[in-house]
Amino acid sequence: QLQLVESGGGLVQPGGSLRLACVVSGPTLDSYAVAWFRQAPGKEREGLSCITKYEGSENYADSIKGRFTISRDYAKNTVYLQMNSLSPEDTAIYYCAAREQFVRRCLFRPPSGYDYWGQGIQVTVSS
């Protein structure tokens, strides 16, 4: 059973950056895809990005492409989401999630396709 814990959220000014971390405990990440999602008040949960163990497997939603970067550190069993050029529209609760994955390409839709979830962390972009 995987357990996921997010960290790195908080308040940031427009144009600023944050790096979220998702620490995964339990089995090795080699057999899992990990994705980042977010949910703003009154909106559906939105898939942002995912990654597998295969080099170049990163996949991004159009809404964050070029601004956010997903990466993973095997030694730390951690997946990161580097978020740059943040705007108030990025304000949301951010979640990481995982599912078993044995092929290169991952998908981040629908959220129901992921079995293990973190508790979520607030990101607020405001001046």
Phi and psi in radians as a Rosetta constraint file:
Dihedral C 1 N 2 CA 2 C 2 CIRCULARHARMONIC -1.460 0.35
Dihedral N 2 CA 2 C 2 N 3 CIRCULARHARMONIC 2.589 0.35
Dihedral C 2 N 3 CA 3 C 3 CIRCULARHARMONIC -2.207 0.35
Dihedral N 3 CA 3 C 3 N 4 CIRCULARHARMONIC 2.350 0.35
Dihedral C 3 N 4 CA 4 C 4 CIRCULARHARMONIC -2.128 0.35
Dihedral N 4 CA 4 C 4 N 5 CIRCULARHARMONIC 2.360 0.35
Dihedral C 4 N 5 CA 5 C 5 CIRCULARHARMONIC -2.312 0.35
Dihedral N 5 CA 5 C 5 N 6 CIRCULARHARMONIC 2.126 0.35
Dihedral C 5 N 6 CA 6 C 6 CIRCULARHARMONIC -1.569 0.35
Dihedral N 6 CA 6 C 6 N 7 CIRCULARHARMONIC 2.647 0.35
Dihedral C 6 N 7 CA 7 C 7 CIRCULARHARMONIC -2.654 0.35
Dihedral N 7 CA 7 C 7 N 8 CIRCULARHARMONIC 2.916 0.35
Dihedral C 7 N 8 CA 8 C 8 CIRCULARHARMONIC 1.760 0.35
Dihedral N 8 CA 8 C 8 N 9 CIRCULARHARMONIC -0.005 0.35
Dihedral C 8 N 9 CA 9 C 9 CIRCULARHARMONIC -1.327 0.35
Dihedral N 9 CA 9 C 9 N 10 CIRCULARHARMONIC -3.110 0.35
Dihedral C 9 N 10 CA 10 C 10 CIRCULARHARMONIC 2.604 0.35
Dihedral N 10 CA 10 C 10 N 11 CIRCULARHARMONIC -2.804 0.35
Dihedral C 10 N 11 CA 11 C 11 CIRCULARHARMONIC -1.757 0.35
Dihedral N 11 CA 11 C 11 N 12 CIRCULARHARMONIC 2.316 0.35
Dihedral C 11 N 12 CA 12 C 12 CIRCULARHARMONIC -2.475 0.35
Dihedral N 12 CA 12 C 12 N 13 CIRCULARHARMONIC 2.608 0.35
Dihedral C 12 N 13 CA 13 C 13 CIRCULARHARMONIC -1.379 0.35
Dihedral N 13 CA 13 C 13 N 14 CIRCULARHARMONIC 2.698 0.35
Dihedral C 13 N 14 CA 14 C 14 CIRCULARHARMONIC -0.942 0.35
Dihedral N 14 CA 14 C 14 N 15 CIRCULARHARMONIC 2.408 0.35
Dihedral C 14 N 15 CA 15 C 15 CIRCULARHARMONIC 1.550 0.35
Dihedral N 15 CA 15 C 15 N 16 CIRCULARHARMONIC -0.173 0.35
Dihedral C 15 N 16 CA 16 C 16 CIRCULARHARMONIC -1.446 0.35
Dihedral N 16 CA 16 C 16 N 17 CIRCULARHARMONIC -3.063 0.35
Dihedral C 16 N 17 CA 17 C 17 CIRCULARHARMONIC -2.307 0.35
Dihedral N 17 CA 17 C 17 N 18 CIRCULARHARMONIC 2.689 0.35
Dihedral C 17 N 18 CA 18 C 18 CIRCULARHARMONIC -2.505 0.35
Dihedral N 18 CA 18 C 18 N 19 CIRCULARHARMONIC 2.663 0.35
Dihedral C 18 N 19 CA 19 C 19 CIRCULARHARMONIC -2.130 0.35
Dihedral N 19 CA 19 C 19 N 20 CIRCULARHARMONIC 2.027 0.35
Dihedral C 19 N 20 CA 20 C 20 CIRCULARHARMONIC -1.548 0.35
Dihedral N 20 CA 20 C 20 N 21 CIRCULARHARMONIC 2.546 0.35
Dihedral C 20 N 21 CA 21 C 21 CIRCULARHARMONIC -2.161 0.35
Dihedral N 21 CA 21 C 21 N 22 CIRCULARHARMONIC 2.493 0.35
Dihedral C 21 N 22 CA 22 C 22 CIRCULARHARMONIC -2.188 0.35
Dihedral N 22 CA 22 C 22 N 23 CIRCULARHARMONIC 1.829 0.35
Dihedral C 22 N 23 CA 23 C 23 CIRCULARHARMONIC -1.568 0.35
Dihedral N 23 CA 23 C 23 N 24 CIRCULARHARMONIC 2.208 0.35
Dihedral C 23 N 24 CA 24 C 24 CIRCULARHARMONIC -1.920 0.35
Dihedral N 24 CA 24 C 24 N 25 CIRCULARHARMONIC 2.194 0.35
Dihedral C 24 N 25 CA 25 C 25 CIRCULARHARMONIC -1.976 0.35
Dihedral N 25 CA 25 C 25 N 26 CIRCULARHARMONIC 2.605 0.35
Dihedral C 25 N 26 CA 26 C 26 CIRCULARHARMONIC 2.045 0.35
Dihedral N 26 CA 26 C 26 N 27 CIRCULARHARMONIC -2.486 0.35
Dihedral C 26 N 27 CA 27 C 27 CIRCULARHARMONIC -1.069 0.35
Dihedral N 27 CA 27 C 27 N 28 CIRCULARHARMONIC 2.767 0.35
Dihedral C 27 N 28 CA 28 C 28 CIRCULARHARMONIC -1.050 0.35
Dihedral N 28 CA 28 C 28 N 29 CIRCULARHARMONIC 2.644 0.35
Dihedral C 28 N 29 CA 29 C 29 CIRCULARHARMONIC -1.282 0.35
Dihedral N 29 CA 29 C 29 N 30 CIRCULARHARMONIC -0.146 0.35
Dihedral C 29 N 30 CA 30 C 30 CIRCULARHARMONIC -0.960 0.35
Dihedral N 30 CA 30 C 30 N 31 CIRCULARHARMONIC -0.543 0.35
Dihedral C 30 N 31 CA 31 C 31 CIRCULARHARMONIC -1.745 0.35
Dihedral N 31 CA 31 C 31 N 32 CIRCULARHARMONIC 0.249 0.35
Dihedral C 31 N 32 CA 32 C 32 CIRCULARHARMONIC -2.291 0.35
Dihedral N 32 CA 32 C 32 N 33 CIRCULARHARMONIC 2.514 0.35
Dihedral C 32 N 33 CA 33 C 33 CIRCULARHARMONIC -1.595 0.35
Dihedral N 33 CA 33 C 33 N 34 CIRCULARHARMONIC 2.491 0.35
Dihedral C 33 N 34 CA 34 C 34 CIRCULARHARMONIC -2.125 0.35
Dihedral N 34 CA 34 C 34 N 35 CIRCULARHARMONIC 2.363 0.35
Dihedral C 34 N 35 CA 35 C 35 CIRCULARHARMONIC -2.253 0.35
Dihedral N 35 CA 35 C 35 N 36 CIRCULARHARMONIC 2.743 0.35
Dihedral C 35 N 36 CA 36 C 36 CIRCULARHARMONIC -1.963 0.35
Dihedral N 36 CA 36 C 36 N 37 CIRCULARHARMONIC 2.425 0.35
Dihedral C 36 N 37 CA 37 C 37 CIRCULARHARMONIC -2.270 0.35
Dihedral N 37 CA 37 C 37 N 38 CIRCULARHARMONIC 2.903 0.35
Dihedral C 37 N 38 CA 38 C 38 CIRCULARHARMONIC -2.552 0.35
Dihedral N 38 CA 38 C 38 N 39 CIRCULARHARMONIC 2.725 0.35
Dihedral C 38 N 39 CA 39 C 39 CIRCULARHARMONIC -2.466 0.35
Dihedral N 39 CA 39 C 39 N 40 CIRCULARHARMONIC 2.054 0.35
Dihedral C 39 N 40 CA 40 C 40 CIRCULARHARMONIC -1.612 0.35
Dihedral N 40 CA 40 C 40 N 41 CIRCULARHARMONIC 2.748 0.35
Dihedral C 40 N 41 CA 41 C 41 CIRCULARHARMONIC -0.964 0.35
Dihedral N 41 CA 41 C 41 N 42 CIRCULARHARMONIC 2.270 0.35
Dihedral C 41 N 42 CA 42 C 42 CIRCULARHARMONIC 1.344 0.35
Dihedral N 42 CA 42 C 42 N 43 CIRCULARHARMONIC 0.087 0.35
Dihedral C 42 N 43 CA 43 C 43 CIRCULARHARMONIC -2.080 0.35
Dihedral N 43 CA 43 C 43 N 44 CIRCULARHARMONIC 2.816 0.35
Dihedral C 43 N 44 CA 44 C 44 CIRCULARHARMONIC -1.303 0.35
Dihedral N 44 CA 44 C 44 N 45 CIRCULARHARMONIC 2.762 0.35
Dihedral C 44 N 45 CA 45 C 45 CIRCULARHARMONIC -1.187 0.35
Dihedral N 45 CA 45 C 45 N 46 CIRCULARHARMONIC 2.289 0.35
Dihedral C 45 N 46 CA 46 C 46 CIRCULARHARMONIC -1.964 0.35
Dihedral N 46 CA 46 C 46 N 47 CIRCULARHARMONIC 2.226 0.35
Dihedral C 46 N 47 CA 47 C 47 CIRCULARHARMONIC -1.360 0.35
Dihedral N 47 CA 47 C 47 N 48 CIRCULARHARMONIC 2.388 0.35
Dihedral C 47 N 48 CA 48 C 48 CIRCULARHARMONIC -1.961 0.35
Dihedral N 48 CA 48 C 48 N 49 CIRCULARHARMONIC -0.797 0.35
Dihedral C 48 N 49 CA 49 C 49 CIRCULARHARMONIC -2.900 0.35
Dihedral N 49 CA 49 C 49 N 50 CIRCULARHARMONIC 2.745 0.35
Dihedral C 49 N 50 CA 50 C 50 CIRCULARHARMONIC -2.590 0.35
Dihedral N 50 CA 50 C 50 N 51 CIRCULARHARMONIC 2.862 0.35
Dihedral C 50 N 51 CA 51 C 51 CIRCULARHARMONIC -2.656 0.35
Dihedral N 51 CA 51 C 51 N 52 CIRCULARHARMONIC 2.541 0.35
Dihedral C 51 N 52 CA 52 C 52 CIRCULARHARMONIC -2.085 0.35
Dihedral N 52 CA 52 C 52 N 53 CIRCULARHARMONIC -3.003 0.35
Dihedral C 52 N 53 CA 53 C 53 CIRCULARHARMONIC -1.303 0.35
Dihedral N 53 CA 53 C 53 N 54 CIRCULARHARMONIC -0.211 0.35
Dihedral C 53 N 54 CA 54 C 54 CIRCULARHARMONIC -1.474 0.35
Dihedral N 54 CA 54 C 54 N 55 CIRCULARHARMONIC 2.347 0.35
Dihedral C 54 N 55 CA 55 C 55 CIRCULARHARMONIC -1.050 0.35
Dihedral N 55 CA 55 C 55 N 56 CIRCULARHARMONIC 2.358 0.35
Dihedral C 55 N 56 CA 56 C 56 CIRCULARHARMONIC 1.370 0.35
Dihedral N 56 CA 56 C 56 N 57 CIRCULARHARMONIC 0.248 0.35
Dihedral C 56 N 57 CA 57 C 57 CIRCULARHARMONIC -1.467 0.35
Dihedral N 57 CA 57 C 57 N 58 CIRCULARHARMONIC -0.071 0.35
Dihedral C 57 N 58 CA 58 C 58 CIRCULARHARMONIC -1.037 0.35
Dihedral N 58 CA 58 C 58 N 59 CIRCULARHARMONIC 2.415 0.35
Dihedral C 58 N 59 CA 59 C 59 CIRCULARHARMONIC -2.322 0.35
Dihedral N 59 CA 59 C 59 N 60 CIRCULARHARMONIC 2.378 0.35
Dihedral C 59 N 60 CA 60 C 60 CIRCULARHARMONIC -2.272 0.35
Dihedral N 60 CA 60 C 60 N 61 CIRCULARHARMONIC 2.543 0.35
Dihedral C 60 N 61 CA 61 C 61 CIRCULARHARMONIC -1.283 0.35
Dihedral N 61 CA 61 C 61 N 62 CIRCULARHARMONIC 2.616 0.35
Dihedral C 61 N 62 CA 62 C 62 CIRCULARHARMONIC -1.035 0.35
Dihedral N 62 CA 62 C 62 N 63 CIRCULARHARMONIC -0.554 0.35
Dihedral C 62 N 63 CA 63 C 63 CIRCULARHARMONIC -1.147 0.35
Dihedral N 63 CA 63 C 63 N 64 CIRCULARHARMONIC -0.364 0.35
Dihedral C 63 N 64 CA 64 C 64 CIRCULARHARMONIC -2.185 0.35
Dihedral N 64 CA 64 C 64 N 65 CIRCULARHARMONIC 0.003 0.35
Dihedral C 64 N 65 CA 65 C 65 CIRCULARHARMONIC -1.055 0.35
Dihedral N 65 CA 65 C 65 N 66 CIRCULARHARMONIC 2.308 0.35
Dihedral C 65 N 66 CA 66 C 66 CIRCULARHARMONIC 1.551 0.35
Dihedral N 66 CA 66 C 66 N 67 CIRCULARHARMONIC -0.256 0.35
Dihedral C 66 N 67 CA 67 C 67 CIRCULARHARMONIC -1.949 0.35
Dihedral N 67 CA 67 C 67 N 68 CIRCULARHARMONIC -0.616 0.35
Dihedral C 67 N 68 CA 68 C 68 CIRCULARHARMONIC -1.910 0.35
Dihedral N 68 CA 68 C 68 N 69 CIRCULARHARMONIC 2.550 0.35
Dihedral C 68 N 69 CA 69 C 69 CIRCULARHARMONIC -2.322 0.35
Dihedral N 69 CA 69 C 69 N 70 CIRCULARHARMONIC 2.234 0.35
Dihedral C 69 N 70 CA 70 C 70 CIRCULARHARMONIC -1.726 0.35
Dihedral N 70 CA 70 C 70 N 71 CIRCULARHARMONIC 2.505 0.35
Dihedral C 70 N 71 CA 71 C 71 CIRCULARHARMONIC -2.667 0.35
Dihedral N 71 CA 71 C 71 N 72 CIRCULARHARMONIC 2.908 0.35
Dihedral C 71 N 72 CA 72 C 72 CIRCULARHARMONIC -2.441 0.35
Dihedral N 72 CA 72 C 72 N 73 CIRCULARHARMONIC 2.562 0.35
Dihedral C 72 N 73 CA 73 C 73 CIRCULARHARMONIC -2.056 0.35
Dihedral N 73 CA 73 C 73 N 74 CIRCULARHARMONIC 1.852 0.35
Dihedral C 73 N 74 CA 74 C 74 CIRCULARHARMONIC -1.114 0.35
Dihedral N 74 CA 74 C 74 N 75 CIRCULARHARMONIC -0.685 0.35
Dihedral C 74 N 75 CA 75 C 75 CIRCULARHARMONIC -1.076 0.35
Dihedral N 75 CA 75 C 75 N 76 CIRCULARHARMONIC -0.566 0.35
Dihedral C 75 N 76 CA 76 C 76 CIRCULARHARMONIC -1.757 0.35
Dihedral N 76 CA 76 C 76 N 77 CIRCULARHARMONIC 0.006 0.35
Dihedral C 76 N 77 CA 77 C 77 CIRCULARHARMONIC 0.859 0.35
Dihedral N 77 CA 77 C 77 N 78 CIRCULARHARMONIC 0.815 0.35
Dihedral C 77 N 78 CA 78 C 78 CIRCULARHARMONIC -2.276 0.35
Dihedral N 78 CA 78 C 78 N 79 CIRCULARHARMONIC 2.471 0.35
Dihedral C 78 N 79 CA 79 C 79 CIRCULARHARMONIC -2.038 0.35
Dihedral N 79 CA 79 C 79 N 80 CIRCULARHARMONIC 2.376 0.35
Dihedral C 79 N 80 CA 80 C 80 CIRCULARHARMONIC -1.982 0.35
Dihedral N 80 CA 80 C 80 N 81 CIRCULARHARMONIC 2.705 0.35
Dihedral C 80 N 81 CA 81 C 81 CIRCULARHARMONIC -2.284 0.35
Dihedral N 81 CA 81 C 81 N 82 CIRCULARHARMONIC 1.846 0.35
Dihedral C 81 N 82 CA 82 C 82 CIRCULARHARMONIC -1.488 0.35
Dihedral N 82 CA 82 C 82 N 83 CIRCULARHARMONIC 2.145 0.35
Dihedral C 82 N 83 CA 83 C 83 CIRCULARHARMONIC -2.053 0.35
Dihedral N 83 CA 83 C 83 N 84 CIRCULARHARMONIC 2.064 0.35
Dihedral C 83 N 84 CA 84 C 84 CIRCULARHARMONIC -2.043 0.35
Dihedral N 84 CA 84 C 84 N 85 CIRCULARHARMONIC 2.873 0.35
Dihedral C 84 N 85 CA 85 C 85 CIRCULARHARMONIC 0.874 0.35
Dihedral N 85 CA 85 C 85 N 86 CIRCULARHARMONIC 0.844 0.35
Dihedral C 85 N 86 CA 86 C 86 CIRCULARHARMONIC -1.227 0.35
Dihedral N 86 CA 86 C 86 N 87 CIRCULARHARMONIC 2.545 0.35
Dihedral C 86 N 87 CA 87 C 87 CIRCULARHARMONIC -2.237 0.35
Dihedral N 87 CA 87 C 87 N 88 CIRCULARHARMONIC 2.880 0.35
Dihedral C 87 N 88 CA 88 C 88 CIRCULARHARMONIC -0.977 0.35
Dihedral N 88 CA 88 C 88 N 89 CIRCULARHARMONIC -0.463 0.35
Dihedral C 88 N 89 CA 89 C 89 CIRCULARHARMONIC -1.190 0.35
Dihedral N 89 CA 89 C 89 N 90 CIRCULARHARMONIC -0.241 0.35
Dihedral C 89 N 90 CA 90 C 90 CIRCULARHARMONIC -1.500 0.35
Dihedral N 90 CA 90 C 90 N 91 CIRCULARHARMONIC -0.049 0.35
Dihedral C 90 N 91 CA 91 C 91 CIRCULARHARMONIC -1.129 0.35
Dihedral N 91 CA 91 C 91 N 92 CIRCULARHARMONIC 2.188 0.35
Dihedral C 91 N 92 CA 92 C 92 CIRCULARHARMONIC -3.100 0.35
Dihedral N 92 CA 92 C 92 N 93 CIRCULARHARMONIC 3.008 0.35
Dihedral C 92 N 93 CA 93 C 93 CIRCULARHARMONIC -1.561 0.35
Dihedral N 93 CA 93 C 93 N 94 CIRCULARHARMONIC 2.264 0.35
Dihedral C 93 N 94 CA 94 C 94 CIRCULARHARMONIC -1.850 0.35
Dihedral N 94 CA 94 C 94 N 95 CIRCULARHARMONIC 2.357 0.35
Dihedral C 94 N 95 CA 95 C 95 CIRCULARHARMONIC -2.166 0.35
Dihedral N 95 CA 95 C 95 N 96 CIRCULARHARMONIC 2.524 0.35
Dihedral C 95 N 96 CA 96 C 96 CIRCULARHARMONIC -1.883 0.35
Dihedral N 96 CA 96 C 96 N 97 CIRCULARHARMONIC 2.674 0.35
Dihedral C 96 N 97 CA 97 C 97 CIRCULARHARMONIC -2.599 0.35
Dihedral N 97 CA 97 C 97 N 98 CIRCULARHARMONIC 2.783 0.35
Dihedral C 97 N 98 CA 98 C 98 CIRCULARHARMONIC -2.448 0.35
Dihedral N 98 CA 98 C 98 N 99 CIRCULARHARMONIC 2.701 0.35
Dihedral C 98 N 99 CA 99 C 99 CIRCULARHARMONIC -2.663 0.35
Dihedral N 99 CA 99 C 99 N 100 CIRCULARHARMONIC 2.746 0.35
Dihedral C 99 N 100 CA 100 C 100 CIRCULARHARMONIC -1.121 0.35
Dihedral N 100 CA 100 C 100 N 101 CIRCULARHARMONIC 2.436 0.35
Dihedral C 100 N 101 CA 101 C 101 CIRCULARHARMONIC -2.639 0.35
Dihedral N 101 CA 101 C 101 N 102 CIRCULARHARMONIC 2.168 0.35
Dihedral C 101 N 102 CA 102 C 102 CIRCULARHARMONIC -2.134 0.35
Dihedral N 102 CA 102 C 102 N 103 CIRCULARHARMONIC 0.135 0.35
Dihedral C 102 N 103 CA 103 C 103 CIRCULARHARMONIC -2.119 0.35
Dihedral N 103 CA 103 C 103 N 104 CIRCULARHARMONIC 2.873 0.35
Dihedral C 103 N 104 CA 104 C 104 CIRCULARHARMONIC -1.154 0.35
Dihedral N 104 CA 104 C 104 N 105 CIRCULARHARMONIC -0.837 0.35
Dihedral C 104 N 105 CA 105 C 105 CIRCULARHARMONIC -1.486 0.35
Dihedral N 105 CA 105 C 105 N 106 CIRCULARHARMONIC 2.295 0.35
Dihedral C 105 N 106 CA 106 C 106 CIRCULARHARMONIC -1.926 0.35
Dihedral N 106 CA 106 C 106 N 107 CIRCULARHARMONIC 2.755 0.35
Dihedral C 106 N 107 CA 107 C 107 CIRCULARHARMONIC -2.150 0.35
Dihedral N 107 CA 107 C 107 N 108 CIRCULARHARMONIC 2.612 0.35
Dihedral C 107 N 108 CA 108 C 108 CIRCULARHARMONIC -2.006 0.35
Dihedral N 108 CA 108 C 108 N 109 CIRCULARHARMONIC 0.299 0.35
Dihedral C 108 N 109 CA 109 C 109 CIRCULARHARMONIC -2.312 0.35
Dihedral N 109 CA 109 C 109 N 110 CIRCULARHARMONIC 2.505 0.35
Dihedral C 109 N 110 CA 110 C 110 CIRCULARHARMONIC -1.451 0.35
Dihedral N 110 CA 110 C 110 N 111 CIRCULARHARMONIC 2.885 0.35
Dihedral C 110 N 111 CA 111 C 111 CIRCULARHARMONIC -1.021 0.35
Dihedral N 111 CA 111 C 111 N 112 CIRCULARHARMONIC -0.516 0.35
Dihedral C 111 N 112 CA 112 C 112 CIRCULARHARMONIC -1.149 0.35
Dihedral N 112 CA 112 C 112 N 113 CIRCULARHARMONIC -0.201 0.35
Dihedral C 112 N 113 CA 113 C 113 CIRCULARHARMONIC -1.353 0.35
Dihedral N 113 CA 113 C 113 N 114 CIRCULARHARMONIC -0.111 0.35
Dihedral C 113 N 114 CA 114 C 114 CIRCULARHARMONIC -1.843 0.35
Dihedral N 114 CA 114 C 114 N 115 CIRCULARHARMONIC 2.396 0.35
Dihedral C 114 N 115 CA 115 C 115 CIRCULARHARMONIC -1.730 0.35
Dihedral N 115 CA 115 C 115 N 116 CIRCULARHARMONIC -0.473 0.35
Dihedral C 115 N 116 CA 116 C 116 CIRCULARHARMONIC -2.120 0.35
Dihedral N 116 CA 116 C 116 N 117 CIRCULARHARMONIC 2.335 0.35
Dihedral C 116 N 117 CA 117 C 117 CIRCULARHARMONIC -2.312 0.35
Dihedral N 117 CA 117 C 117 N 118 CIRCULARHARMONIC 2.567 0.35
Dihedral C 117 N 118 CA 118 C 118 CIRCULARHARMONIC -1.428 0.35
Dihedral N 118 CA 118 C 118 N 119 CIRCULARHARMONIC 3.111 0.35
Dihedral C 118 N 119 CA 119 C 119 CIRCULARHARMONIC -1.452 0.35
Dihedral N 119 CA 119 C 119 N 120 CIRCULARHARMONIC -0.232 0.35
Dihedral C 119 N 120 CA 120 C 120 CIRCULARHARMONIC 1.640 0.35
Dihedral N 120 CA 120 C 120 N 121 CIRCULARHARMONIC 2.665 0.35
Dihedral C 120 N 121 CA 121 C 121 CIRCULARHARMONIC -2.506 0.35
Dihedral N 121 CA 121 C 121 N 122 CIRCULARHARMONIC 2.459 0.35
Dihedral C 121 N 122 CA 122 C 122 CIRCULARHARMONIC -1.421 0.35
Dihedral N 122 CA 122 C 122 N 123 CIRCULARHARMONIC 2.344 0.35
Dihedral C 122 N 123 CA 123 C 123 CIRCULARHARMONIC -2.142 0.35
Dihedral N 123 CA 123 C 123 N 124 CIRCULARHARMONIC 2.149 0.35
Dihedral C 123 N 124 CA 124 C 124 CIRCULARHARMONIC -2.147 0.35
Dihedral N 124 CA 124 C 124 N 125 CIRCULARHARMONIC 2.178 0.35
Dihedral C 124 N 125 CA 125 C 125 CIRCULARHARMONIC -1.950 0.35
Dihedral N 125 CA 125 C 125 N 126 CIRCULARHARMONIC 1.944 0.35
Dihedral C 125 N 126 CA 126 C 126 CIRCULARHARMONIC -2.770 0.35
Dihedral N 126 CA 126 C 126 N 127 CIRCULARHARMONIC 2.609 0.35
